[in-house]
Every structure is written in structure tokens, then in C-alpha cells.
Amino acid sequence: MSKLEALLSRLKAHQHVLIVAAADHDTMPADSVLKRIAELENAIAAVEAVMAEENRE
């Protein structure tokens, strides 16, 4: 597994934990949790873009 794949896996796992934890509550998640989930999504997209770029080279 490449370093980028490992990073992608860690980011997705952390995002998954946050989403599942947010789903366990009957209320709307805190804005900070939603922001962190969104930030992780951006990081995931960035890593995937770099991986795709490296595959084209």
C-alpha cells in the first residue's frame, strides 16, 4: 500500500467514525462536527486527485 493510499484510508476511517457517532444522536450534530466531516471530505478529494494525477504520469 502506498503512502497516499494509507493516508486516504486513515482519512476515510476517521470521517466514518465521526459520521457514525453523529448518527447515534437524535439531534443535529454540532457545527464543529459537521465542519470536521466536511474538512475531511475535502482532504479525501485532494488525496484522490493526487493519486489520479500520479496514475496518469
N, C-alpha and C positions, 0 to 999 in steps of 0.2 A: 504494500500500500504506500502510495506516495505521501509526501508531507502535506500536499494540498488535499488529498483525499482524507487524510487523518483529521486535518483541520475542519473540513466540511462535515465529517462525521460528528466531531465534538460540537460544532455549532448547532447542527440539527438535533442532536441529543439534548442539548441544553434548552433549545427552543421547545422541544417536545415536553420536557419536564415542566416548563412554565405554562404551557397551554393546558396540560392535564391538570395541573394544580389550580389554574384559573377555572377550569370546568367543574372542579369539585365544589365550588361555592355557588350558592343560588343568587348571588348578587353580581353586579358588573365588576370586573376586575379593576383594580386601582390603575389610574392613568400611568403610573410608573411601570407597572407590569406590562400594560399594552405597549408602551413606548419601547420597553426592552425587547418584547416579541418582535416589534417592527424593526428595531435596530438589528436584531439577529437575522431577520429576513433579508435585510439589505446586505449584511455581511455574507450570507449564504449565496445570494445572487452574485456578489462580487467574486467570490471564490470560484463559483461555477463559470463565470465569464473568463477568469484567468485560466482555468482548466481547459475550456473550449479553445481559447487562444493558443495555448501550448500544444493542443492536439492538432491544430491547423499547421503548425510550423514543422 
